Amino acid sequence: MRPEASGNALDLSLIDGRLNQRESGSMDPHIRGTGAGGAPTSESGSSSSASEPTRKNIPGLGSIYRRGDRWAIEFWKDGVQHRESARTSSETEAIAHLHKRVDEWAQDRYVGPRAERVTVKALLALVTQDYATTGNRSSRTLKFRVAALESELGHLRAVAVSSGAIEAYKSKRLGDGKAKATINRELACLRRAYRLASQSRPPLISANRVPTINLYRENNLRQGLVSHEDYLALLAQLPDPINDAVTLGYLSGWRRAEVLGLTWSEVDRTRGLITPPAERSENRELRELPLSPALAALIEKRWQARLVSGLNGPRVCDRVFHREGEPVRDFRSAWRRAVEAIGRPGLLFHDLRRSAVTNMIRAGVPEQTAMRISGHRTSSVFRRYRIVETKDLLSALTQTESALKADPHKPAIFPHNRIDQPQKIAREPLRKIVILRKDMRPTAG
């Protein structure tokens, strides 16, 4: 029998609505007040679910749903579900946050809430780890650059660092009396940190969120050059074995660490060849240095000095350049006194490398051969070590003029050599070529 419409009669539509809502709640684990199987956890939660929706679908974007007293957002992109708290109890603000996230994804700027909390200090840790993994030998100076960046920018969120913050950092460091080259090395470290973060998987920061980092223009290219006269005077002022190390650096263009780290196991006196290991070379490449007569005499001198006295009698020192059997590590005092004595204060040991490259090029050694000797990898860096002096320019101009005077076939292009007047070149008459179209040819008859 159908119940009649009265105050005590059952409202079937209300029962059906509550049943449908309970079934939908059992399928959504984010609805507050439902546990496993959709059972309500409290009467208040059940009544709240009945009076207020806990999930709303936003067509074309995703959905928002209740998580406690606040809203959360959910959207799918490339088959991956993305969820995060909107951090608001306002439904309108939650929808706006969902719009923002979807727009960031469309513009390839989305990184997620966890990545947004990454600080600059965490990014700099990636650089330190990368240096340790690759065995970069600049890790000793890296810690000073990282410390300077962390003190000023380390507490900032990586996505919040703007180009203005970078410029403020540069001004601050200049005010602290730091050189532009020092600031550039620090900014290069920061730029590498952002690059490593954007290349990680998953990325810690989107490439579009990386700030623009402009470096200062540096004009600190050294022009130090040691002439042969200065080289001989320098040898007379330096003690053994520093003078011998200077000879090897001046003739080969090797770096200071390569010269002082040379051992007898790397010297083949029979074949007249030095083969330093690739680990000690800056470019990590294996190369050979044949012994020229001057270098052979140097190696023979050091061979005679390889025996040193010890507690148990004479022993053979493994290092080619040593002080009473101990490796030569620092000779700044002896070097400073020597360069001041010859009137060249400020001269560096590295200037010997620049001088060796210049001497080889002046002697007509091909660039590739000189690069193999000095250990340069790229031609661009090699050319920076090739110092062009005024006498080189004068020699080039004189050589060019001599070549033009000696060649009788080029007076027309160099009329000021005072040998003869420019010859007028007879011009051949132009030949007219007439091309007749096929339809314009005269027909027979």
KEFI-642681 format. One record per residue (C-alpha): residue number from 1; residue in three letters; x negated, y negated, z. Coordinates in steps of 0.5 Angstrom, whole numbers. Layout:
BEGIN
ATOM drenba numar    px    py    pz
ATOM    NUM   ala     X     Y     Z
...
This chain:
BEGIN
ATOM drenba numar    px    py    pz
ATOM      1   met     0     0     0
ATOM      2   arg    -3    -7    -2
ATOM      3   pro    -4   -11     4
ATOM      4   glu     0   -18     4
ATOM      5   ala    -3   -25     4
ATOM      6   ser    -3   -27    11
ATOM      7   gly    -8   -29    16
ATOM      8   asn    -9   -22    18
ATOM      9   ala   -10   -19    11
ATOM     10   leu   -17   -17     9
ATOM     11   asp   -20   -22     3
ATOM     12   leu   -23   -17    -2
ATOM     13   ser   -26   -23    -6
ATOM     14   leu   -30   -25     0
ATOM     15   ile   -32   -17     2
ATOM     16   asp   -35   -16    -5
ATOM     17   gly   -39   -23    -5
ATOM     18   arg   -42   -21     1
ATOM     19   leu   -44   -14    -2
ATOM     20   asn   -47   -16    -8
ATOM     21   gln   -51   -21    -4
ATOM     22   arg   -53   -16     0
ATOM     23   glu   -55   -11    -6
ATOM     24   ser   -59   -17    -9
ATOM     25   gly   -63   -18    -3
ATOM     26   ser   -65   -11    -2
ATOM     27   met   -68   -12    -9
ATOM     28   asp   -72   -18    -7
ATOM     29   pro   -77   -18    -1
ATOM     30   his   -78   -25    -1
ATOM     31   ile   -71   -26     2
ATOM     32   arg   -71   -28     9
ATOM     33   gly   -67   -24    14
ATOM     34   thr   -68   -17    10
ATOM     35   gly   -73   -12    11
ATOM     36   ala   -74    -5     8
ATOM     37   gly   -68    -3     5
ATOM     38   gly   -65    -9     5
ATOM     39   ala   -62    -9    12
ATOM     40   pro   -61   -15    15
ATOM     41   thr   -66   -17    21
ATOM     42   ser   -62   -22    25
ATOM     43   glu   -55   -24    25
ATOM     44   ser   -57   -31    24
ATOM     45   gly   -61   -29    18
ATOM     46   ser   -55   -26    15
ATOM     47   ser   -51   -32    15
ATOM     48   ser   -56   -36    13
ATOM     49   ser   -57   -32     6
ATOM     50   ala   -50   -32     5
ATOM     51   ser   -49   -40     6
ATOM     52   glu   -56   -42     2
ATOM     53   pro   -59   -39    -4
ATOM     54   thr   -66   -36    -3
ATOM     55   arg   -68   -36   -10
ATOM     56   lys   -67   -40   -16
ATOM     57   asn   -69   -39   -23
ATOM     58   ile   -72   -44   -27
ATOM     59   pro   -71   -43   -34
ATOM     60   gly   -77   -43   -38
ATOM     61   leu   -81   -44   -32
ATOM     62   gly   -81   -39   -27
ATOM     63   ser   -77   -39   -20
ATOM     64   ile   -77   -42   -13
ATOM     65   tyr   -76   -38    -7
ATOM     66   arg   -75   -39     0
ATOM     67   arg   -81   -37     5
ATOM     68   gly   -79   -38    12
ATOM     69   asp   -77   -46    12
ATOM     70   arg   -81   -47     6
ATOM     71   trp   -81   -46    -2
ATOM     72   ala   -86   -42    -6
ATOM     73   ile   -86   -42   -13
ATOM     74   glu   -87   -36   -18
ATOM     75   phe   -89   -36   -25
ATOM     76   trp   -91   -31   -30
ATOM     77   lys   -97   -32   -36
ATOM     78   asp  -100   -27   -40
ATOM     79   gly   -97   -21   -36
ATOM     80   val  -100   -24   -30
ATOM     81   gln   -96   -26   -24
ATOM     82   his   -98   -32   -20
ATOM     83   arg   -95   -34   -13
ATOM     84   glu   -96   -40    -9
ATOM     85   ser   -93   -44    -3
ATOM     86   ala   -90   -50    -5
ATOM     87   arg   -92   -53     2
ATOM     88   thr   -85   -57     2
ATOM     89   ser   -78   -55     5
ATOM     90   ser   -75   -60    -1
ATOM     91   glu   -72   -56    -7
ATOM     92   thr   -73   -62   -11
ATOM     93   glu   -81   -62   -10
ATOM     94   ala   -82   -55   -10
ATOM     95   ile   -79   -55   -18
ATOM     96   ala   -83   -61   -19
ATOM     97   his   -89   -57   -16
ATOM     98   leu   -87   -51   -21
ATOM     99   his   -87   -56   -27
ATOM    100   lys   -94   -58   -25
ATOM    101   arg   -97   -51   -25
ATOM    102   val   -94   -49   -31
ATOM    103   asp   -96   -56   -35
ATOM    104   glu  -103   -54   -32
ATOM    105   trp  -103   -47   -35
ATOM    106   ala  -101   -50   -42
ATOM    107   gln  -107   -55   -42
ATOM    108   asp  -112   -50   -39
ATOM    109   arg  -113   -53   -33
ATOM    110   tyr  -110   -48   -28
ATOM    111   val  -115   -45   -23
ATOM    112   gly  -110   -43   -17
ATOM    113   pro  -109   -45   -10
ATOM    114   arg  -115   -41    -8
ATOM    115   ala  -120   -44   -13
ATOM    116   glu  -117   -51   -11
ATOM    117   arg  -120   -50    -4
ATOM    118   val  -127   -49    -6
ATOM    119   thr  -132   -54    -4
ATOM    120   val  -138   -57    -8
ATOM    121   lys  -142   -53    -2
ATOM    122   ala  -140   -47    -5
ATOM    123   leu  -141   -48   -12
ATOM    124   leu  -148   -50   -10
ATOM    125   ala  -149   -43    -7
ATOM    126   leu  -148   -40   -14
ATOM    127   val  -154   -44   -16
ATOM    128   thr  -158   -41   -10
ATOM    129   gln  -156   -34   -12
ATOM    130   asp  -157   -35   -19
ATOM    131   tyr  -164   -37   -18
ATOM    132   ala  -166   -31   -13
ATOM    133   thr  -163   -26   -18
ATOM    134   thr  -166   -29   -24
ATOM    135   gly  -173   -30   -21
ATOM    136   asn  -173   -37   -22
ATOM    137   arg  -180   -40   -20
ATOM    138   ser  -177   -47   -18
ATOM    139   ser  -173   -44   -12
ATOM    140   arg  -178   -47    -8
ATOM    141   thr  -176   -54   -10
ATOM    142   leu  -169   -52   -11
ATOM    143   lys  -167   -53    -3
ATOM    144   phe  -169   -60    -3
ATOM    145   arg  -164   -62    -9
ATOM    146   val  -159   -57    -6
ATOM    147   ala  -160   -61     1
ATOM    148   ala  -159   -68    -2
ATOM    149   leu  -153   -66    -6
ATOM    150   glu  -149   -62     0
ATOM    151   ser  -151   -68     5
ATOM    152   glu  -147   -73     0
ATOM    153   leu  -142   -68    -4
ATOM    154   gly  -142   -62     0
ATOM    155   his  -135   -63     4
ATOM    156   leu  -131   -65    -2
ATOM    157   arg  -127   -60    -6
ATOM    158   ala  -130   -59   -13
ATOM    159   val  -124   -61   -17
ATOM    160   ala  -123   -67   -13
ATOM    161   val  -130   -70   -15
ATOM    162   ser  -129   -75   -20
ATOM    163   ser  -134   -79   -25
ATOM    164   gly  -134   -85   -20
ATOM    165   ala  -136   -80   -14
ATOM    166   ile  -142   -78   -19
ATOM    167   glu  -144   -85   -20
ATOM    168   ala  -143   -87   -13
ATOM    169   tyr  -148   -82   -11
ATOM    170   lys  -153   -84   -16
ATOM    171   ser  -153   -91   -13
ATOM    172   lys  -154   -89    -6
ATOM    173   arg  -160   -85    -8
ATOM    174   leu  -163   -90   -12
ATOM    175   gly  -162   -95    -6
ATOM    176   asp  -165   -89    -2
ATOM    177   gly  -171   -91    -6
ATOM    178   lys  -171   -84   -10
ATOM    179   ala  -174   -84   -17
ATOM    180   lys  -169   -83   -23
ATOM    181   ala  -173   -77   -25
ATOM    182   thr  -171   -74   -18
ATOM    183   ile  -164   -76   -18
ATOM    184   asn  -164   -73   -25
ATOM    185   arg  -166   -66   -23
ATOM    186   glu  -161   -66   -17
ATOM    187   leu  -155   -68   -22
ATOM    188   ala  -158   -62   -27
ATOM    189   cys  -157   -58   -21
ATOM    190   leu  -150   -60   -20
ATOM    191   arg  -148   -59   -27
ATOM    192   arg  -151   -52   -27
ATOM    193   ala  -146   -51   -21
ATOM    194   tyr  -140   -53   -24
ATOM    195   arg  -142   -49   -31
ATOM    196   leu  -143   -43   -26
ATOM    197   ala  -137   -44   -23
ATOM    198   ser  -133   -45   -30
ATOM    199   gln  -136   -38   -33
ATOM    200   ser  -135   -34   -27
ATOM    201   arg  -129   -29   -27
ATOM    202   pro  -124   -31   -25
ATOM    203   pro  -126   -38   -26
ATOM    204   leu  -127   -42   -20
ATOM    205   ile  -126   -48   -23
ATOM    206   ser  -123   -50   -30
ATOM    207   ala  -127   -53   -35
ATOM    208   asn  -123   -59   -36
ATOM    209   arg  -124   -60   -29
ATOM    210   val  -131   -61   -29
ATOM    211   pro  -133   -68   -28
ATOM    212   thr  -137   -72   -33
ATOM    213   ile  -145   -72   -30
ATOM    214   asn  -149   -77   -34
ATOM    215   leu  -156   -77   -33
ATOM    216   tyr  -161   -83   -33
ATOM    217   arg  -165   -84   -39
ATOM    218   glu  -172   -83   -37
ATOM    219   asn  -179   -86   -39
ATOM    220   asn  -184   -83   -35
ATOM    221   leu  -187   -79   -41
ATOM    222   arg  -195   -78   -39
ATOM    223   gln  -200   -81   -44
ATOM    224   gly  -206   -78   -40
ATOM    225   leu  -212   -76   -44
ATOM    226   val  -219   -74   -42
ATOM    227   ser  -224   -76   -47
ATOM    228   his  -230   -71   -48
ATOM    229   glu  -234   -76   -45
ATOM    230   asp  -230   -77   -39
ATOM    231   tyr  -229   -69   -39
ATOM    232   leu  -237   -68   -38
ATOM    233   ala  -237   -74   -33
ATOM    234   leu  -232   -70   -29
ATOM    235   leu  -236   -64   -29
ATOM    236   ala  -241   -67   -26
ATOM    237   gln  -237   -70   -20
ATOM    238   leu  -234   -63   -18
ATOM    239   pro  -236   -57   -14
ATOM    240   asp  -236   -50   -16
ATOM    241   pro  -232   -47   -18
ATOM    242   ile  -227   -53   -19
ATOM    243   asn  -232   -55   -25
ATOM    244   asp  -231   -48   -28
ATOM    245   ala  -223   -48   -27
ATOM    246   val  -223   -55   -31
ATOM    247   thr  -227   -52   -36
ATOM    248   leu  -222   -47   -38
ATOM    249   gly  -217   -52   -37
ATOM    250   tyr  -220   -57   -42
ATOM    251   leu  -222   -52   -47
ATOM    252   ser  -215   -47   -47
ATOM    253   gly  -210   -52   -45
ATOM    254   trp  -208   -47   -39
ATOM    255   arg  -203   -49   -34
ATOM    256   arg  -207   -50   -27
ATOM    257   ala  -203   -44   -24
ATOM    258   glu  -205   -39   -30
ATOM    259   val  -213   -42   -29
ATOM    260   leu  -213   -41   -22
ATOM    261   gly  -209   -34   -22
ATOM    262   leu  -214   -31   -27
ATOM    263   thr  -217   -24   -24
ATOM    264   trp  -222   -20   -27
ATOM    265   ser  -217   -14   -29
ATOM    266   glu  -215   -19   -34
ATOM    267   val  -222   -20   -37
ATOM    268   asp  -225   -16   -42
ATOM    269   arg  -232   -18   -43
ATOM    270   thr  -233   -12   -48
ATOM    271   arg  -228   -14   -53
ATOM    272   gly  -228   -22   -51
ATOM    273   leu  -221   -22   -49
ATOM    274   ile  -217   -25   -43
ATOM    275   thr  -210   -22   -43
ATOM    276   pro  -206   -26   -37
ATOM    277   pro  -200   -22   -35
ATOM    278   ala  -193   -25   -37
ATOM    279   glu  -190   -26   -30
ATOM    280   arg  -195   -31   -29
ATOM    281   ser  -194   -35   -35
ATOM    282   glu  -188   -40   -35
ATOM    283   asn  -185   -38   -41
ATOM    284   arg  -186   -30   -39
ATOM    285   glu  -189   -28   -45
ATOM    286   leu  -195   -24   -46
ATOM    287   arg  -201   -27   -50
ATOM    288   glu  -208   -27   -51
ATOM    289   leu  -214   -31   -51
ATOM    290   pro  -220   -30   -55
ATOM    291   leu  -227   -32   -52
ATOM    292   ser  -230   -37   -56
ATOM    293   pro  -238   -38   -55
ATOM    294   ala  -237   -44   -49
ATOM    295   leu  -231   -39   -46
ATOM    296   ala  -236   -33   -46
ATOM    297   ala  -241   -37   -43
ATOM    298   leu  -236   -39   -37
ATOM    299   ile  -234   -32   -36
ATOM    300   glu  -241   -30   -36
ATOM    301   lys  -243   -35   -30
ATOM    302   arg  -237   -33   -26
ATOM    303   trp  -239   -26   -27
ATOM    304   gln  -245   -27   -24
ATOM    305   ala  -241   -30   -18
ATOM    306   arg  -237   -25   -17
ATOM    307   leu  -241   -22   -11
ATOM    308   val  -239   -25    -4
ATOM    309   ser  -242   -23     3
ATOM    310   gly  -237   -19     8
ATOM    311   leu  -237   -16    14
ATOM    312   asn  -239    -9    11
ATOM    313   gly  -244   -12     6
ATOM    314   pro  -243   -15    -1
ATOM    315   arg  -236   -14    -4
ATOM    316   val  -233   -16   -11
ATOM    317   cys  -228   -21   -11
ATOM    318   asp  -222   -20   -15
ATOM    319   arg  -221   -27   -17
ATOM    320   val  -225   -31   -23
ATOM    321   phe  -225   -37   -19
ATOM    322   his  -226   -37   -11
ATOM    323   arg  -229   -40    -5
ATOM    324   glu  -233   -35    -2
ATOM    325   gly  -228   -29    -4
ATOM    326   glu  -222   -33    -2
ATOM    327   pro  -217   -36    -7
ATOM    328   val  -217   -43    -9
ATOM    329   arg  -211   -46    -7
ATOM    330   asp  -212   -53    -6
ATOM    331   phe  -217   -58    -9
ATOM    332   arg  -214   -65    -9
ATOM    333   ser  -219   -68    -4
ATOM    334   ala  -225   -66    -9
ATOM    335   trp  -221   -68   -15
ATOM    336   arg  -219   -75   -12
ATOM    337   arg  -226   -77   -11
ATOM    338   ala  -228   -74   -18
ATOM    339   val  -223   -78   -22
ATOM    340   glu  -224   -84   -18
ATOM    341   ala  -232   -84   -19
ATOM    342   ile  -231   -83   -26
ATOM    343   gly  -226   -89   -26
ATOM    344   arg  -220   -85   -28
ATOM    345   pro  -216   -86   -22
ATOM    346   gly  -209   -82   -23
ATOM    347   leu  -212   -77   -27
ATOM    348   leu  -208   -70   -26
ATOM    349   phe  -211   -63   -28
ATOM    350   his  -205   -62   -32
ATOM    351   asp  -208   -68   -37
ATOM    352   leu  -213   -63   -39
ATOM    353   arg  -207   -59   -42
ATOM    354   arg  -205   -65   -46
ATOM    355   ser  -212   -66   -48
ATOM    356   ala  -213   -59   -50
ATOM    357   val  -207   -60   -55
ATOM    358   thr  -209   -66   -58
ATOM    359   asn  -216   -64   -59
ATOM    360   met  -214   -58   -63
ATOM    361   ile  -209   -62   -67
ATOM    362   arg  -215   -67   -69
ATOM    363   ala  -219   -61   -70
ATOM    364   gly  -214   -58   -76
ATOM    365   val  -212   -52   -72
ATOM    366   pro  -205   -50   -74
ATOM    367   glu  -199   -52   -70
ATOM    368   gln  -197   -45   -69
ATOM    369   thr  -204   -42   -67
ATOM    370   ala  -205   -48   -62
ATOM    371   met  -198   -46   -59
ATOM    372   arg  -201   -39   -58
ATOM    373   ile  -207   -41   -54
ATOM    374   ser  -204   -46   -50
ATOM    375   gly  -197   -42   -49
ATOM    376   his  -192   -47   -51
ATOM    377   arg  -186   -44   -53
ATOM    378   thr  -182   -49   -57
ATOM    379   ser  -185   -54   -62
ATOM    380   ser  -181   -60   -59
ATOM    381   val  -185   -59   -52
ATOM    382   phe  -192   -58   -56
ATOM    383   arg  -191   -65   -60
ATOM    384   arg  -190   -68   -53
ATOM    385   tyr  -197   -66   -51
ATOM    386   arg  -200   -68   -57
ATOM    387   ile  -202   -75   -56
ATOM    388   val  -203   -80   -62
ATOM    389   glu  -208   -86   -60
ATOM    390   thr  -209   -92   -64
ATOM    391   lys  -215   -89   -67
ATOM    392   asp  -211   -83   -70
ATOM    393   leu  -207   -88   -73
ATOM    394   leu  -213   -92   -76
ATOM    395   ser  -216   -86   -79
ATOM    396   ala  -209   -84   -82
ATOM    397   leu  -209   -90   -86
ATOM    398   thr  -216   -90   -88
ATOM    399   gln  -215   -83   -90
ATOM    400   thr  -209   -85   -94
ATOM    401   glu  -212   -91   -98
ATOM    402   ser  -219   -86   -99
ATOM    403   ala  -214   -81  -102
ATOM    404   leu  -211   -86  -107
ATOM    405   lys  -217   -89  -109
ATOM    406   ala  -220   -83  -111
ATOM    407   asp  -214   -81  -115
ATOM    408   pro  -214   -84  -122
ATOM    409   his  -207   -82  -123
ATOM    410   lys  -204   -86  -118
ATOM    411   pro  -206   -93  -119
ATOM    412   ala  -199   -95  -121
ATOM    413   ile  -196   -93  -114
ATOM    414   phe  -202   -97  -111
ATOM    415   pro  -203  -103  -115
ATOM    416   his  -208  -106  -109
ATOM    417   asn  -214  -102  -109
ATOM    418   arg  -218  -107  -114
ATOM    419   ile  -220  -101  -118
ATOM    420   asp  -216  -103  -124
ATOM    421   gln  -209  -106  -126
ATOM    422   pro  -203  -102  -126
ATOM    423   gln  -202   -98  -132
ATOM    424   lys  -195   -99  -135
ATOM    425   ile  -192   -93  -136
ATOM    426   ala  -189   -92  -143
ATOM    427   arg  -182   -90  -143
ATOM    428   glu  -179   -84  -147
ATOM    429   pro  -173   -86  -151
ATOM    430   leu  -167   -83  -149
ATOM    431   arg  -164   -78  -153
ATOM    432   lys  -156   -79  -155
ATOM    433   ile  -153   -72  -154
ATOM    434   val  -146   -72  -157
ATOM    435   ile  -141   -67  -155
ATOM    436   leu  -135   -66  -160
ATOM    437   arg  -129   -63  -158
ATOM    438   lys  -126   -57  -161
ATOM    439   asp  -120   -60  -164
ATOM    440   met  -124   -66  -166
ATOM    441   arg  -129   -62  -171
ATOM    442   pro  -128   -63  -179
ATOM    443   thr  -124   -58  -182
ATOM    444   ala  -126   -55  -189
ATOM    445   gly  -122   -57  -195
